[in-house]
Amino acid sequence: MVIKTFQIKICGITRAHDALWAAGAGADAVGLNFYSRSPRYIWPEDARQLIQLLAPEVVKVGVFVNAEAEEICQIFDTLGLDWIQLHGDEPPGLLPNLGDRPVIRAFRLGPEGLEPVLEYLERCRYAGRMPEVVLFDAYSAGQYGGTGETAPWDACREYAAMQGVPPLILAGGLSPANVVDAIRTVRPMAVDTASGVEVSPGRKDPSLVAAFIRAARETFQHVKEQRD
């Protein structure tokens, strides 16, 4: 399976025109949330119609929380998604049941820092299936992302500098106001925002989306030039 990479993801898309705005402004990826208790939930049939409007090069990520492997694979295959994002309490043993479908494993970083993440990844190695990428979000008790809280950048930066671990997508409270500092500080592979570009959960603000994408794109380019 071809794995499509991306740097800028707008997550929690619920409306077709929001998806088109994001893609038109230069987003590499859109996130579609299939967790029914989320205010950003989208019905699979609505997601299918939305996906049909997007260019093939726009990466489509399905976000799942504690769903069964059969349901995840069925939605992934039916809609023609590019990535599975596991954003709940899924055990490492679930990943082998997803076959070769690319997986982003999200972690909500809490007071324990990186230790639970590294332990989880070690268990994935033992199970024979690593996630291709990890995503760090802020921890909020009883909530699975989209809180607007900022992830602990120091721990994120420490992880991003490690060798032999999956690359990092940084999420958690990112907005046009802080994404430049976030990229410069953490040096992630990609950034992801939902609440930071919204007027209300699931309803994106075109000006905020465009500002976020522009700031992130310019900063990624600047970081690349410094590295080269």
VOGU-3710 file (C-alpha; in Angstrom, 3 decimals, decimal comma):
1> mviktfqiki> 0,000/0,000/0,000  1,301/3,462/-0,920  1,709/5,668/2,141  0,883/9,322/1,496  2,799/11,797/3,636  1,632/15,223/4,766  2,742/18,213/6,844  -0,466/20,124/7,574  -3,730/18,460/8,615  -7,043/20,153/9,340
11> cgitrahdal> -9,017/17,763/11,524  -12,637/17,445/12,540  -14,015/18,374/9,134  -17,811/17,977/9,036  -18,845/20,110/6,063  -17,907/19,809/2,409  -17,169/23,504/1,953  -14,831/23,427/4,967  -12,917/20,579/3,332  -12,727/22,499/0,064
21> waagagadav> -11,597/25,663/1,850  -8,852/23,735/3,644  -7,656/22,018/0,487  -7,818/25,252/-1,488  -5,733/27,018/1,158  -3,054/24,351/0,875  -3,808/21,744/3,542  -2,151/18,418/2,770  -4,663/16,373/4,773  -8,139/16,464/6,278
31> glnfysrspr> -9,321/14,501/9,287  -12,763/12,888/9,427  -13,957/11,903/12,884  -15,937/8,665/13,146  -16,308/8,760/16,941  -20,060/9,168/17,442  -19,715/10,954/20,807  -17,547/13,700/19,325  -19,082/17,086/18,391  -17,041/16,713/15,180
41> yiwpedarql> -18,551/13,348/14,260  -19,353/12,790/10,600  -21,566/10,020/9,266  -19,646/7,693/6,919  -22,089/8,408/4,095  -21,584/12,157/4,507  -17,824/11,547/4,594  -18,060/9,583/1,346  -19,798/12,466/-0,406  -17,267/14,941/0,987
51> iqllapevvk> -14,303/12,810/-0,121  -15,648/12,682/-3,677  -15,263/16,461/-3,898  -11,597/16,456/-2,926  -8,641/16,035/-5,241  -6,890/12,642/-4,979  -3,710/14,235/-3,629  -5,499/15,523/-0,508  -4,790/12,953/2,211  -7,888/11,601/3,960
61> vgvfvnaeae> -7,476/10,500/7,575  -10,158/8,603/9,450  -10,181/9,247/13,200  -11,424/6,388/15,400  -11,876/6,048/19,159  -12,079/2,554/20,655  -13,706/1,056/17,564  -13,387/-2,604/16,604  -10,830/-3,509/13,946  -13,552/-4,822/11,632
71> eicqifdtlg> -15,428/-1,507/11,719  -12,242/0,511/11,197  -11,160/-1,561/8,207  -14,642/-1,498/6,681  -14,861/2,311/6,826  -11,267/2,701/5,635  -11,796/0,455/2,626  -15,279/1,651/1,698  -14,353/5,333/1,763  -10,905/4,926/0,270
81> ldwiqlhgde> -9,125/6,573/3,194  -5,351/7,023/3,297  -4,693/6,783/7,043  -6,251/5,345/10,198  -5,849/7,540/13,288  -6,398/5,691/16,566  -7,291/8,321/19,157  -8,626/6,306/22,066  -7,421/3,539/24,366  -6,734/0,963/21,661
91> ppgllpnlgd> -4,310/-1,766/22,795  -1,187/-2,643/20,797  -2,821/-5,955/19,919  -5,356/-4,135/17,736  -2,768/-2,913/15,253  -1,940/-6,285/13,629  -5,662/-6,666/12,876  -5,537/-3,545/10,691  -3,334/-5,228/8,096  -1,059/-2,960/6,108
101> rpvirafrlg> -3,336/0,085/6,390  -1,204/3,047/7,561  -1,754/3,908/11,229  -1,317/7,118/13,216  -1,396/6,320/16,933  -2,449/9,324/18,994  -1,320/9,803/22,587  -2,666/12,322/25,065  0,419/13,355/27,013  -0,295/13,646/30,714
111> peglepvley> 1,758/14,042/33,899  3,614/10,770/33,265  5,201/12,245/30,159  6,766/10,001/27,536  7,096/6,823/29,595  3,639/5,393/28,715  4,237/6,208/25,032  7,568/4,394/24,904  6,139/1,432/26,795  3,234/1,255/24,346
121> lercryagrm> 5,567/1,327/21,353  7,658/-1,452/22,856  4,517/-3,546/23,214  3,721/-2,790/19,560  7,134/-4,140/18,577  6,428/-7,273/20,573  3,031/-7,612/18,830  4,747/-7,310/15,452  3,034/-4,136/14,238  4,253/-0,596/14,837
131> pevvlfdays> 2,263/2,528/13,980  3,819/4,358/11,057  3,441/7,707/12,863  2,474/8,930/16,328  0,478/12,042/17,217  0,774/13,917/20,486  -2,268/15,701/21,857  -2,990/17,352/25,200  -4,381/15,252/28,034  -7,815/16,135/29,372
141> agqyggtget> -9,601/13,671/31,640  -12,480/11,940/29,898  -11,918/13,612/26,537  -10,331/12,260/23,368  -8,838/15,349/21,746  -10,228/18,572/20,341  -10,037/20,290/23,729  -7,998/23,316/22,677  -5,416/22,550/25,359  -1,742/22,694/24,375
151> apwdacreya> 0,376/19,548/24,500  3,588/19,708/26,585  6,062/20,922/23,986  9,168/20,017/25,998  8,199/16,343/26,060  7,172/16,526/22,403  10,541/18,006/21,467  12,348/15,298/23,438  10,447/12,604/21,556  10,955/14,247/18,141
161> amqgvpplil> 14,728/14,171/18,696  14,779/10,441/19,505  16,120/7,820/17,113  14,317/4,593/16,241  10,777/5,772/17,009  7,928/6,638/14,610  7,838/10,248/13,368  5,727/12,792/15,252  2,633/14,775/14,338  2,084/17,615/16,809
171> agglspanvv> -1,491/18,481/17,801  -3,095/19,950/20,899  -4,300/23,545/20,923  -2,478/24,635/17,773  -3,709/27,819/16,125  -2,422/30,530/13,782  -1,125/32,325/16,892  1,189/29,562/18,130  1,915/27,169/15,252  5,133/28,987/14,282
181> dairtvrpma> 6,575/28,632/17,796  5,310/25,054/17,979  7,129/23,967/14,817  10,310/25,825/15,734  10,329/24,359/19,236  9,265/20,757/18,629  10,399/20,120/15,014  7,581/17,648/14,244  6,988/15,860/10,953  3,560/17,499/10,689
191> vdtasgvevs> 1,025/19,605/12,575  -2,669/19,007/13,156  -5,407/21,378/14,288  -9,151/21,242/14,873  -10,410/23,656/17,536  -7,731/26,235/16,720  -9,367/27,106/13,389  -13,044/26,855/14,360  -15,925/29,148/15,156  -17,616/26,201/16,908
201> pgrkdpslva> -16,892/22,442/17,049  -16,884/21,086/13,504  -17,395/24,494/11,853  -14,164/25,926/10,437  -13,313/29,583/9,985  -11,861/30,085/6,471  -9,621/32,967/7,541  -8,202/31,012/10,480  -7,682/27,917/8,321  -5,814/29,957/5,704
211> afiraaretf> -3,722/31,753/8,334  -2,783/28,481/10,043  -1,760/26,802/6,793  0,238/29,805/5,603  2,118/30,140/8,906  2,822/26,424/9,152  3,968/26,118/5,540  6,368/29,041/5,801  7,815/27,753/9,067  8,329/24,223/7,792
221> qhvkeqrd> 10,152/25,690/4,784  12,313/27,881/7,026  13,213/24,934/9,248  14,100/22,855/6,193  16,374/25,596/4,830  18,133/25,857/8,197  18,624/22,091/8,289  19,943/21,924/4,715
//
